[in-house]
């Protein structure tokens, strides 16, 4: 049985600077996921610290915060059957060198520090992360006629 879920994605500064935002978003849409919310923004340090709070104290924490605040990002909510797992599989492994060929990271990235895209890793994480960037009224849940051809 498929579970309809919502998940947060962030098209990171490296992808925006490389003009890959549209290509990345289109991959998620081509998979069958729906865009439920979308915006371009510059993440400030306090928001980045809340987003990466789970990694505070780890050696790579400061680098994460510095990178995500280094330029504009595209933040979105994707919705669809098993959206979290589908999104993470489409993104590919965190380390682009070991990411599957054809995945976003496997196709467009070379190193962990600049791996183009973030996606929530669990339903609880998705709920928390979506709440950081969007108010409930910002999210538009809808059905497309094509959805019946994507999932049973």
Phi, psi and omega per residue, in radians:
X1 nan 2.308 3.121
X2 -1.502 2.500 -3.130
X3 -1.940 2.133 3.079
X4 -1.327 2.227 -3.101
X5 -2.340 2.897 2.948
X6 -2.048 2.578 3.094
X7 -2.517 2.672 3.088
X8 -1.636 2.444 2.961
X9 -2.190 2.592 2.988
X10 -2.234 2.086 2.981
X11 -1.474 1.903 -2.926
X12 -1.268 2.941 -3.086
X13 -0.944 -0.640 -3.132
X14 -1.124 -0.684 3.126
X15 -1.217 -0.699 3.111
X16 -1.122 -0.789 -3.141
X17 -1.117 -0.539 -3.141
X18 -1.565 0.121 3.129
X19 1.037 0.714 3.133
X20 -1.854 0.001 -3.076
X21 -0.990 -0.850 -3.130
X22 -1.081 -0.750 3.129
X23 -1.097 -0.704 -3.136
X24 -1.189 -0.823 3.125
X25 -1.065 -0.677 -3.127
X26 -1.158 -0.502 3.093
X27 -1.123 -0.741 3.119
X28 -1.155 -0.725 3.115
X29 -1.150 -0.725 3.141
X30 -1.102 -0.526 3.094
X31 -1.155 -0.476 -3.129
X32 2.074 0.005 3.113
X33 -1.381 2.580 3.123
X34 -1.740 2.463 2.970
X35 -1.374 2.096 3.138
X36 -1.825 -0.335 3.079
X37 -2.827 2.605 -3.094
X38 -2.787 2.365 3.029
X39 -2.776 2.678 3.045
X40 -1.711 2.313 3.118
X41 -2.711 2.890 3.029
X42 -1.857 1.994 3.141
X43 -1.311 2.245 3.080
X44 -1.586 2.962 -3.064
X45 -1.032 -0.800 3.131
X46 -1.029 -0.707 3.111
X47 -1.172 -0.738 3.109
X48 -1.060 -0.701 3.135
X49 -1.148 -0.643 3.082
X50 -1.208 -0.709 -3.136
X51 -1.089 -0.755 -3.072
X52 -1.746 0.358 -3.093
X53 -0.951 -0.604 -3.124
X54 -1.105 -0.390 -3.117
X55 -1.740 0.010 -3.118
X56 -0.996 2.359 -3.125
X57 1.619 -0.216 3.106
X58 -1.464 2.671 -3.063
X59 -1.032 -0.488 -3.079
X60 -1.628 -0.022 -3.052
X61 -1.003 -0.901 -3.088
X62 -1.068 -0.672 3.095
X63 -1.106 -0.686 3.094
X64 -1.062 -0.842 -3.108
X65 -1.104 -0.803 3.140
X66 -1.072 -0.749 -3.103
X67 -1.162 -0.844 -3.047
X68 -1.185 -0.353 3.110
X69 -1.699 0.069 -3.012
X70 -1.409 -0.190 -3.126
X71 -3.023 3.061 -3.132
X72 -1.142 2.669 3.100
X73 -2.281 2.807 2.979
X74 -1.912 2.142 -3.124
X75 -1.962 2.362 -3.117
X76 -2.568 2.842 3.005
X77 -1.965 2.179 3.059
X78 -1.832 2.567 -3.091
X79 -2.399 2.476 3.084
X80 2.783 -3.097 3.133
X81 -1.072 2.202 3.105
X82 0.836 0.778 -3.023
X83 -1.000 -0.639 -3.101
X84 -1.157 -0.917 -3.125
X85 -1.131 -0.742 -3.138
X86 -1.085 -0.745 3.136
X87 -1.125 -0.806 -3.097
X88 -1.148 -0.663 3.088
X89 -1.153 -0.702 3.134
X90 -1.181 -0.599 3.102
X91 -1.170 -0.697 -3.080
X92 1.626 3.024 -3.115
X93 -1.008 2.638 3.141
X94 -0.969 -0.688 3.085
X95 -1.530 1.900 -3.081
X96 -1.025 -0.453 -3.135
X97 -1.163 -0.515 3.133
X98 -1.812 0.017 3.128
X99 -1.186 2.551 -3.113
X100 -1.069 2.439 3.029
X101 -0.988 2.422 -3.116
X102 1.624 -0.336 3.048
X103 -1.289 2.847 -3.129
X104 -1.024 -0.875 -3.134
X105 -1.208 -0.660 3.126
X106 -1.131 -0.499 -3.106
X107 -1.593 -0.615 -2.950
X108 -2.054 -0.105 -3.025
X109 -2.190 2.801 -3.129
X110 -2.149 -0.392 -3.090
X111 -2.497 2.760 -3.063
X112 -1.052 -0.734 -3.057
X113 -1.096 -0.439 3.126
X114 -2.307 1.349 -3.034
X115 -1.926 0.411 2.854
X116 1.304 -0.694 -2.953
X117 -2.608 2.552 3.061
X118 -2.037 2.518 3.018
X119 -2.471 2.473 3.121
X120 -1.007 2.578 -3.057
X121 -1.814 -0.100 -3.119
X122 -2.820 2.794 -3.134
X123 -0.984 -0.712 3.135
X124 -1.154 -0.708 3.112
X125 -1.135 -0.755 3.135
X126 -1.041 -0.802 3.138
X127 -1.051 -0.793 3.131
X128 -1.105 -0.855 -3.079
X129 -1.165 -0.714 3.099
X130 -1.026 -0.724 3.131
X131 -1.128 -0.414 3.090
X132 -1.229 -0.556 -2.974
X133 -1.950 -0.371 -3.043
X134 -2.365 2.494 2.954
X135 -1.469 2.702 3.140
X136 -0.928 -0.648 -3.111
X137 -1.270 -0.185 3.080
X138 -1.403 -0.265 -3.043
X139 -1.720 2.192 -3.117
X140 -1.933 1.897 3.110
X141 -1.657 2.227 -3.047
X142 -2.655 2.973 3.071
X143 -2.103 2.519 3.068
X144 -1.864 2.662 3.104
X145 -1.023 -0.572 -3.101
X146 -1.266 -0.296 -3.082
X147 -0.976 -0.568 3.137
X148 -1.191 -0.273 3.102
X149 -1.651 -0.104 -3.130
X150 -1.705 -0.726 -3.095
X151 -2.490 2.632 3.122
X152 -1.262 nan nan
